[in-house]
Amino acid sequence: MNQNYTTIAQKSSSVLATNKVLRNTYMLLSLTLLFSGLTAALSMFMNMPPMTYLVSVIGGMVIAMFVLPRFAHSTAGIGIVFLITGMLGFGLGPILTMYASLPNGGNIITLSLAGTGIIFLGLSAYALTTRKDFSFLGGFLMVGFLLVLLAAIANIFLAIPAMSLAISAVVIMIMSGFILYDTSRIIHGGETNYVLATIGLYMTIFNIFISLLQILGIMGNDD
Amino acid sequence: MDDLNWMQIVSALALVMFIIILFPATLDKLKNSPKGTSSEWMSFFFPLIVVFLFITLLVALV
């Protein structure tokens, strides 16, 4: 009997811990997205040159890969997450300025933003309500992501618009898979650090938004 | 090919760097990820099809 009580107590404390990670992740994610929006607006206002995007993305990724893991378990980790997301948002400025200058630009940006939000919320709701374990996707998604990076390198030199379109579509599919995978990891206790969980989900949202912008930009401008 | 500028070269180098960094983690995930059953794969492909249809709708709207 006592053992049953202990098991139930352990389970409920594990669920509480999971809920806390989930709540903190979504709270930090919301704040970082708002902050990115602000830095993107600032970058647009300052009329930053196109190379800002490249510098910000490379800088953000390097900090996310090499600096953040060292500070993820301290309060400094939160500051670093804001630094990374602020940089990525700032890098978006010139891209948004370029799309805004297109005849249908405002519509493309609005649809990309709304589309990204709907995809993220829909997939998160799916993973949260079904509570399915998507841990089997890890290898598949990583291999898919590496193949996409190889294709992207090839297309830098080939510059085929149809290939850009295909790459963007595949990136959205892979990032959708990562949303399911990351959310499922939080639910099942595979990720207990909300700072790392936040940056993972932020990267998926960022990539979906950029890819949607590219797809709608190509398809929305026939000339 | 003649129009390659420094931004394209830096982009390509950065992507190569990311591939090199991510490669060990990818191998590790491949070896250690559990195998999914056919019903688990279906539960993954179903939302992806919905996402694909949703993007098609967005393209039609733009």
Boltz contact constraints between the chains, C-beta under 6 A:
constraints:
  - contact:
      token1: [A, 51]
      token2: [B, 7]
      max_distance: 6.0
  - contact:
      token1: [A, 54]
      token2: [B, 7]
      max_distance: 6.0
  - contact:
      token1: [A, 58]
      token2: [B, 14]
      max_distance: 6.0
  - contact:
      token1: [A, 108]
      token2: [B, 62]
      max_distance: 6.0
  - contact:
      token1: [A, 111]
      token2: [B, 58]
      max_distance: 6.0
  - contact:
      token1: [A, 111]
      token2: [B, 62]
      max_distance: 6.0
  - contact:
      token1: [A, 115]
      token2: [B, 58]
      max_distance: 6.0
  - contact:
      token1: [A, 119]
      token2: [B, 51]
      max_distance: 6.0
  - contact:
      token1: [A, 123]
      token2: [B, 47]
      max_distance: 6.0
  - contact:
      token1: [A, 126]
      token2: [B, 47]
      max_distance: 6.0
  - contact:
      token1: [A, 132]
      token2: [B, 43]
      max_distance: 6.0
  - contact:
      token1: [A, 135]
      token2: [B, 34]
      max_distance: 6.0
  - contact:
      token1: [A, 136]
      token2: [B, 33]
      max_distance: 6.0
  - contact:
      token1: [A, 136]
      token2: [B, 34]
      max_distance: 6.0
  - contact:
      token1: [A, 136]
      token2: [B, 36]
      max_distance: 6.0
  - contact:
      token1: [A, 136]
      token2: [B, 40]
      max_distance: 6.0
  - contact:
      token1: [A, 138]
      token2: [B, 29]
      max_distance: 6.0
  - contact:
      token1: [A, 138]
      token2: [B, 33]
      max_distance: 6.0
  - contact:
      token1: [A, 139]
      token2: [B, 29]
      max_distance: 6.0
  - contact:
      token1: [A, 139]
      token2: [B, 30]
      max_distance: 6.0
  - contact:
      token1: [A, 139]
      token2: [B, 33]
      max_distance: 6.0
  - contact:
      token1: [A, 142]
      token2: [B, 26]
      max_distance: 6.0
  - contact:
      token1: [A, 142]
      token2: [B, 29]
      max_distance: 6.0
  - contact:
      token1: [A, 146]
      token2: [B, 19]
      max_distance: 6.0
  - contact:
      token1: [A, 146]
      token2: [B, 26]
      max_distance: 6.0
  - contact:
      token1: [A, 149]
      token2: [B, 15]
      max_distance: 6.0
  - contact:
      token1: [A, 149]
      token2: [B, 19]
      max_distance: 6.0
  - contact:
      token1: [A, 152]
      token2: [B, 15]
      max_distance: 6.0
  - contact:
      token1: [A, 153]
      token2: [B, 12]
      max_distance: 6.0
  - contact:
      token1: [A, 153]
      token2: [B, 15]
      max_distance: 6.0
  - contact:
      token1: [A, 156]
      token2: [B, 8]
      max_distance: 6.0
  - contact:
      token1: [A, 156]
      token2: [B, 11]
      max_distance: 6.0
  - contact:
      token1: [A, 156]
      token2: [B, 12]
      max_distance: 6.0
  - contact:
      token1: [A, 173]
      token2: [B, 48]
      max_distance: 6.0
  - contact:
      token1: [A, 176]
      token2: [B, 48]
      max_distance: 6.0
  - contact:
      token1: [A, 176]
      token2: [B, 51]
      max_distance: 6.0
  - contact:
      token1: [A, 216]
      token2: [B, 62]
      max_distance: 6.0
  - contact:
      token1: [A, 219]
      token2: [B, 59]
      max_distance: 6.0
  - contact:
      token1: [A, 220]
      token2: [B, 62]
      max_distance: 6.0
